[in-house]
Amino acid sequence: MRIVFIGAGELSVETARLLIKRGHEVVIIESDREKIETLADDLDCRFLRGDGSKPPILREAAPKQTDVLFCLSDVDQNNIITSMVGRALGFSRVVTRIEDHDFETICRELGLHDIISPSRTIGRYLANIVKGIDILELSTVIKDEARFFTFVAGKNQAGPVDDLALPKSARVVCYYRGETFHLVDGEYTIQPQDEVVILTHSENLAKLRKQFLSAEPNGQEQYRLIP
């Protein structure tokens, strides 16, 4: 896969290092020349120097050949703008970093589906440690082509779970109503704002994103906050 990062901060660098080790092609866009020169000796990837929110720079990163654009600068507003430009230029998947939770609604209204909040993710992880929960246990369960897909149900998805018309190799396994976890049984009826969790083959992800992360009748779009 081909991955493009906006900003050469710690999160971008550590993620890029892991992806490079796994054989992926990585491109990092960074405006600081000294930072690029320092990292060039450490990371086997391509660097582009410039403002990642500018269309010419993003075009140089080859949107049509890229699988994921990570907008991970330290400024939420810049990440949102860059995500919008990237999506307009044809990046197939855009992941937006935000730290100010007030921007979640803005991202939803702009149709930015994949949002990551590192401070919230770390906070949840530490809280789970206190409860004796190790989320890393998932790595021993989700193997090969198995994937989890989640979406927040809107009015169009409300109703019997069987009406979702999922692909053959996809099943709804659980859901969250509010903050409460529920296993799915034969009587489950989806309600608006349920967070629905689907276990699926990776080949179905694009179809599921198109099916569920789409515009609601009121003009707003579904989104998900990456945990």
C-alpha positions in Angstrom: 0.0 0.0 0.0 1.0 3.6 -0.5 0.6 6.0 2.4 1.1 9.8 2.6 1.6 11.7 5.8 1.2 15.4 6.3 3.6 16.6 8.9 6.7 14.9 10.3 5.7 14.9 13.9 6.3 12.1 16.4 3.0 10.3 15.5 3.7 10.4 11.8 7.3 9.3 12.1 6.5 6.3 14.4 3.6 5.2 12.2 5.7 5.6 9.1 8.5 3.6 10.6 6.2 0.7 11.3 4.6 0.8 7.8 8.0 0.9 6.1 9.1 -2.2 8.1 5.9 -3.9 6.8 6.9 -3.2 3.2 4.6 -0.3 2.5 5.5 2.7 0.4 5.6 5.9 2.5 5.7 9.6 1.6 6.0 12.4 4.2 5.2 16.0 3.4 7.0 18.4 5.7 7.8 22.2 5.4 10.8 22.1 7.7 14.0 21.4 5.7 16.1 20.6 8.7 13.6 18.1 10.0 13.5 16.4 6.6 17.4 16.2 6.5 17.4 14.7 9.9 14.8 12.1 9.2 16.1 11.2 5.7 19.0 9.2 7.3 16.6 7.3 9.5 13.6 6.6 7.3 13.6 4.8 3.9 10.8 6.8 2.4 10.2 9.7 0.1 10.0 13.3 1.4 8.2 16.3 -0.2 9.1 19.7 1.2 6.2 22.1 1.4 2.8 23.1 2.9 0.7 19.9 2.8 -2.5 21.9 2.6 -1.6 23.4 -0.8 -3.1 21.6 -3.8 0.2 21.5 -5.9 2.0 19.7 -3.1 -0.8 17.2 -2.6 -1.0 16.6 -6.3 2.7 15.8 -6.4 2.0 13.1 -3.8 -0.1 11.3 -6.5 -3.6 11.1 -4.9 -4.9 8.4 -7.3 -2.1 6.0 -6.5 -2.4 6.6 -2.7 -4.3 4.3 -0.4 -4.4 6.5 2.7 -3.7 10.2 3.4 -2.9 10.9 7.1 -3.3 14.5 8.1 -1.4 14.5 11.4 0.0 18.0 12.0 -0.3 19.5 15.5 -2.9 22.1 14.4 -6.5 20.8 14.1 -7.6 23.5 11.6 -4.7 22.7 9.3 -5.6 19.0 9.4 -9.2 19.7 8.6 -8.3 22.0 5.7 -5.8 19.6 4.3 -8.3 16.7 4.6 -10.8 18.6 2.6 -8.3 19.5 -0.1 -7.0 15.9 -0.2 -10.5 14.5 -0.6 -11.2 17.0 -3.4 -8.1 15.9 -5.2 -9.1 12.3 -5.1 -7.3 10.6 -2.2 -9.4 7.5 -1.6 -9.2 7.6 2.2 -8.3 10.5 4.4 -7.6 10.3 8.2 -7.9 13.5 10.2 -6.2 14.2 13.5 -8.0 16.4 15.9 -7.4 17.2 19.6 -10.2 19.7 20.2 -13.3 17.6 20.5 -15.4 20.6 19.5 -14.2 20.0 15.9 -15.9 16.5 15.8 -19.2 18.1 14.7 -17.4 20.2 12.1 -15.7 17.1 10.7 -19.0 15.3 10.5 -20.7 18.2 8.7 -17.8 18.3 6.2 -18.0 14.6 5.5 -14.7 13.6 7.1 -15.3 10.0 8.1 -12.1 8.9 9.7 -11.1 11.0 12.7 -8.3 10.2 15.2 -7.7 11.9 18.6 -4.4 10.6 20.0 -5.0 12.1 23.5 -8.5 10.4 23.7 -7.1 7.1 22.4 -4.3 7.1 25.1 -6.8 8.2 27.8 -9.1 5.3 26.9 -6.2 2.9 26.9 -5.0 4.0 30.3 -8.5 3.8 31.7 -8.8 0.3 30.4 -5.6 -0.7 32.1 -7.1 0.4 35.4 -10.1 -1.8 34.7 -7.8 -4.7 33.8 -8.7 -4.6 30.1 -5.9 -5.1 27.5 -7.1 -3.9 24.2 -4.0 -5.3 22.6 -5.6 -8.7 23.0 -7.4 -7.9 19.8 -4.2 -8.5 17.9 -4.4 -12.2 18.8 -8.0 -12.4 17.5 -8.1 -10.2 14.3 -5.8 -12.2 12.0 -5.5 -12.8 8.3 -8.2 -10.8 6.4 -10.6 -10.4 9.3 -11.5 -6.7 10.1 -13.9 -4.8 12.3 -16.0 -2.1 10.7 -18.2 0.3 12.8 -20.7 3.0 11.9 -23.2 5.1 13.8 -26.7 4.3 12.6 -28.9 7.0 11.1 -32.5 7.0 10.2 -31.9 5.1 7.0 -30.4 2.1 9.0 -33.0 2.0 11.7 -34.9 -1.3 11.7 -34.3 -5.1 11.8 -30.6 -5.9 11.6 -31.3 -8.4 8.7 -32.4 -5.4 6.6 -28.9 -4.1 6.3 -28.2 -6.3 3.3 -24.6 -7.0 4.3 -22.1 -8.9 2.1 -21.9 -12.7 2.6 -18.7 -12.5 4.6 -19.9 -9.8 7.0 -21.9 -10.1 10.3 -23.1 -7.6 12.9 -21.6 -9.0 16.1 -22.4 -6.3 18.7 -23.5 -2.7 19.2 -23.3 0.2 21.7 -26.4 2.1 22.8 -25.1 5.1 24.6 -22.0 3.7 26.3 -23.5 0.3 27.0 -22.3 -2.8 25.1 -24.8 -5.4 23.8 -24.3 -8.6 21.9 -26.6 -9.0 18.9 -29.4 -11.5 19.0 -32.2 -12.4 16.7 -34.4 -9.7 18.2 -32.0 -6.8 17.7 -33.6 -3.8 16.0 -31.2 -1.0 15.1 -32.0 2.4 16.5 -30.6 5.8 15.4 -27.3 6.6 17.1 -26.5 2.9 17.8 -22.9 2.3 17.2 -23.0 -0.9 15.2 -19.9 -3.3 15.0 -19.5 -5.5 12.0 -16.9 -8.4 11.6 -16.0 -8.7 8.0 -13.5 -9.8 5.4 -11.2 -7.0 4.4 -12.4 -7.1 0.8 -15.8 -5.7 1.9 -14.4 -2.6 3.6 -14.7 -0.3 0.6 -18.3 -1.4 0.0 -19.2 -1.0 3.6 -17.8 2.5 3.8 -19.8 3.4 0.7 -22.9 1.8 2.1 -22.9 3.2 5.6 -20.6 6.2 5.7 -22.9 8.2 3.4 -25.0 11.3 3.5 -28.2 11.2 5.6 -31.4 12.9 4.2 -30.8 15.9 6.4 -27.5 16.6 4.5 -25.2 15.5 7.3 -22.9 12.5 6.9 -22.0 9.7 9.1 -18.6 9.6 10.7 -16.6 7.5 13.0 -14.0 8.4 15.6 -11.1 6.0 15.4 -10.6 4.6 18.9 
